[in-house]
Amino acid sequence: MKAIVIDRYGDAQELHEAQLPMPTINPDEVLVKMVATSVNPIDWRTRMGRSRAGWNFPIVLGWDVSGVITTVGTSVQQFKVGDAVIARPDTSSDATRGSYAEYVAVKADKLALKPANISFEEGAAIPLSGTVAYQVIVKQLAVGKDDKILVQGGAGGVGLFAVQIAKAQGAYVATTASAENHDLLRSLGADEVIDYHQTKYTDILHDYDAVFDTTDDIENGLAILKPTGHLVSIAGQPTFVQQSGHPSAKHWWLHPNGQDLAAVAELVAAGQVKVVIDSEYPLTTEGLRAAHLRSESHHAHGKIVITIAEPPKLNNTVM
Ligand SMILES: NC(=O)c1ccc[n+]([C@@H]2O[C@H](COP(=O)([O-])OP(=O)(O)OC[C@H]3O[C@@H](n4cnc5c(N)ncnc54)[C@H](OP(=O)(O)O)[C@@H]3O)[C@@H](O)[C@H]2O)c1
């Protein structure tokens, strides 16, 4: 099968097309014929060697799956051949199971059905970013009706999901973004959008209940919270003092699982959350190199999607 791999750590030029053996599946896994995937900052950090996991080369990057099941493992009950699915798959020790590939093996507990009214490209944008946004807003910060929350970095892949999920919870949502993204964020429900190039949000926001930090700006985020408030950062590591203070800060790592992913997919299917796609590139050497450079710019608005194949016909004969 075709995949985009790296044979050593380095810049975007290290990404190149290769032919790899088809993945084999364990009893608790399914094989997915990929239609689309997406790029996250962890991809290029790993490419640069900043997230070394002791993997062997070649490494297949990418952790968003959107496609159709072609084979199910013997112990998989909930999914069948022909199901359109999305997933944030586990990483594997041999590092050849990333999603920049035509086929990906995924453990069944990481899968969610793709709602029929969203495209495979939209589906590819949801797993990593949407699930971490959902876990922070709904589970970690437990944002509720009329709570005041600041989402730092509202125009990013995670931030756009977080703003909308917080609105769906009934919160008052402030967010930071460059001026060109303000109309987009307001159209998606943000109550207050602050241009962080012009205005220090610590000058105008006070007594907030919650902060979701996607930009590693913990000290400033803590400064706008009530003593009972909480900050969760997915981008920075709070100090011991920040963790044990009032307000408090903690770091959160995504816990991939099919249930939380399905909850986000339902919000999208119901129209409560819109998927914003920044750009699309094909699964080619040039496509992935350009997609990584776009992500490294730190100014993508929404998700960078990689298109892999035409959607197969959704029936039980897909192989
Ligand atoms: N811990 C985890 O499990 C986990 C999971 C996912 C992501 N992450 C991390 O979370 C961070 C965000 O991820 P992402 O996918 O959302 O990244 P992204 O899509 O690349 O974020 C790009 C956005 O960041 C905004 N931005 C850049 N600097 C900013 C600043 N100083 N203030 C406000 N906004 C700023 C830009 O907005 P403008 O163009 O409007 O300036 C742009 O829209 C990354 O560091 C990523 O590695 C962690």
The ligand as an SDF file (V2000), in Angstrom:
LIG
                    3D

 48 52  0  0  0  0  0  0  0  0999 V2000
   -2.1290   17.5180   25.0270 N   0  0  0  0  0  0  0  0  0  0  0  0
   -2.7950   17.0120   23.9850 C   0  0  0  0  0  0  0  0  0  0  0  0
   -3.3420   15.8960   24.0590 O   0  0  0  0  0  0  0  0  0  0  0  0
   -2.8940   17.8070   22.7110 C   0  0  0  0  0  0  0  0  0  0  0  0
   -3.8150   17.4510   21.7180 C   0  0  0  0  0  0  0  0  0  0  0  0
   -3.9390   18.2690   20.5950 C   0  0  0  0  0  0  0  0  0  0  0  0
   -3.1440   19.4040   20.4700 C   0  0  0  0  0  0  0  0  0  0  0  0
   -2.2310   19.6890   21.4310 N   0  0  0  0  0  0  0  0  0  0  0  0
   -1.4090   20.9060   21.3320 C   0  0  0  0  0  0  0  0  0  0  0  0
   -2.2830   22.0340   21.4110 O   0  0  0  0  0  0  0  0  0  0  0  0
   -1.7730   23.0860   20.6400 C   0  0  0  0  0  0  0  0  0  0  0  0
   -2.8440   23.5640   19.6680 C   0  0  0  0  0  0  0  0  0  0  0  0
   -3.1220   22.5320   18.7310 O   0  0  0  0  0  0  0  0  0  0  0  0
   -3.9390   22.8610   17.4000 P   0  0  0  0  0  0  0  0  0  0  0  0
   -4.0970   21.6120   16.6570 O   0  0  0  0  0  0  0  0  0  0  0  0
   -5.1390   23.6760   17.7490 O   0  0  0  0  0  0  0  0  0  0  0  0
   -2.8670   23.8030   16.6580 O   0  0  0  0  0  0  0  0  0  0  0  0
   -3.0490   24.6810   15.3740 P   0  0  0  0  0  0  0  0  0  0  0  0
   -4.3050   24.3290   14.6510 O   0  0  0  0  0  0  0  0  0  0  0  0
   -1.7790   24.6330   14.6290 O   0  0  0  0  0  0  0  0  0  0  0  0
   -3.2050   26.1530   15.9750 O   0  0  0  0  0  0  0  0  0  0  0  0
   -3.1030   27.2210   15.0860 C   0  0  0  0  0  0  0  0  0  0  0  0
   -3.8370   28.4100   15.6890 C   0  0  0  0  0  0  0  0  0  0  0  0
   -3.1270   28.9120   16.8110 O   0  0  0  0  0  0  0  0  0  0  0  0
   -3.4640   30.2720   16.9200 C   0  0  0  0  0  0  0  0  0  0  0  0
   -2.4350   30.9740   17.6910 N   0  0  0  0  0  0  0  0  0  0  0  0
   -1.0980   30.8950   17.4970 C   0  0  0  0  0  0  0  0  0  0  0  0
   -0.4870   31.6520   18.4700 N   0  0  0  0  0  0  0  0  0  0  0  0
   -1.4850   32.1880   19.2400 C   0  0  0  0  0  0  0  0  0  0  0  0
   -1.5100   33.0440   20.3850 C   0  0  0  0  0  0  0  0  0  0  0  0
   -0.3730   33.5060   20.9410 N   0  0  0  0  0  0  0  0  0  0  0  0
   -2.7030   33.3610   20.9370 N   0  0  0  0  0  0  0  0  0  0  0  0
   -3.8690   32.9070   20.3940 C   0  0  0  0  0  0  0  0  0  0  0  0
   -3.9130   32.0950   19.3020 N   0  0  0  0  0  0  0  0  0  0  0  0
   -2.7260   31.7460   18.7450 C   0  0  0  0  0  0  0  0  0  0  0  0
   -3.5410   30.7720   15.5050 C   0  0  0  0  0  0  0  0  0  0  0  0
   -4.5500   31.7670   15.4940 O   0  0  0  0  0  0  0  0  0  0  0  0
   -4.4330   33.0910   14.6060 P   0  0  0  0  0  0  0  0  0  0  0  0
   -4.0600   32.6280   13.2090 O   0  0  0  0  0  0  0  0  0  0  0  0
   -5.8170   33.6540   14.7360 O   0  0  0  0  0  0  0  0  0  0  0  0
   -3.3680   33.9330   15.2040 O   0  0  0  0  0  0  0  0  0  0  0  0
   -3.9820   29.5320   14.7000 C   0  0  0  0  0  0  0  0  0  0  0  0
   -5.3260   29.6100   14.3190 O   0  0  0  0  0  0  0  0  0  0  0  0
   -0.5010   22.5510   19.9570 C   0  0  0  0  0  0  0  0  0  0  0  0
    0.6080   22.9190   20.7510 O   0  0  0  0  0  0  0  0  0  0  0  0
   -0.7000   21.0540   20.0140 C   0  0  0  0  0  0  0  0  0  0  0  0
    0.5220   20.3320   19.9950 O   0  0  0  0  0  0  0  0  0  0  0  0
   -2.0940   18.9330   22.5410 C   0  0  0  0  0  0  0  0  0  0  0  0
  1  2  1  0
  2  3  2  0
  2  4  1  0
  4  5  1  0
  4 48  2  0
  5  6  2  0
  6  7  1  0
  7  8  2  0
  8  9  1  0
  8 48  1  0
  9 10  1  0
  9 46  1  0
 10 11  1  0
 11 12  1  0
 11 44  1  0
 12 13  1  0
 13 14  1  0
 14 15  2  0
 14 16  1  0
 14 17  1  0
 17 18  1  0
 18 19  2  0
 18 20  1  0
 18 21  1  0
 21 22  1  0
 22 23  1  0
 23 24  1  0
 23 42  1  0
 24 25  1  0
 25 26  1  0
 25 36  1  0
 26 27  1  0
 26 35  1  0
 27 28  2  0
 28 29  1  0
 29 30  1  0
 29 35  2  0
 30 31  1  0
 30 32  2  0
 32 33  1  0
 33 34  2  0
 34 35  1  0
 36 37  1  0
 36 42  1  0
 37 38  1  0
 38 39  2  0
 38 40  1  0
 38 41  1  0
 42 43  1  0
 44 45  1  0
 44 46  1  0
 46 47  1  0
M  CHG  2   8   1  16  -1
M  END
$$$$
